[in-house]
Amino acid sequence: MNWQKIGVVFIFLLMAVGGVGGVMLAGYTFIVRS
């Protein structure tokens, strides 16, 4: 499975659906994974 592609799609969906909350969650996920 291509985790990078899945991650990008997941973050995009979070931003589209959750707005600012999605962006914050995406940033948190990025920090945890890095």
N, C-alpha and C positions, 0 to 999 in steps of 0.2 A: 504493500500500500504506500502511496505517495503522501507522507505525512505533511510535507510542506504545502502541497496543493490543498489538502484537507484543512490545514490550519488557515490558509488564506481565505478559503470559502467560508469557514466558520466565523472568522473575524468580520468578513464582509457582511454576513448575515446578522451578526450581533449589532454592527453599526446601523444596518438598514432597519432592523426591527427595534432595537433598544435605544437608538440615538446616543445621547451622551453616556447613558449607563452602559451601553454596548462598548463604547470607546474605552471607558474606564476598565471594564472587565477584560477587554482585549489587551490593554496595557499591562494589567495585572498578570494575565496569562503569559505574555511575552517575558515579563520579568522572572516569573517562576521557571519558565522553560530554559532561559538563558543561563 
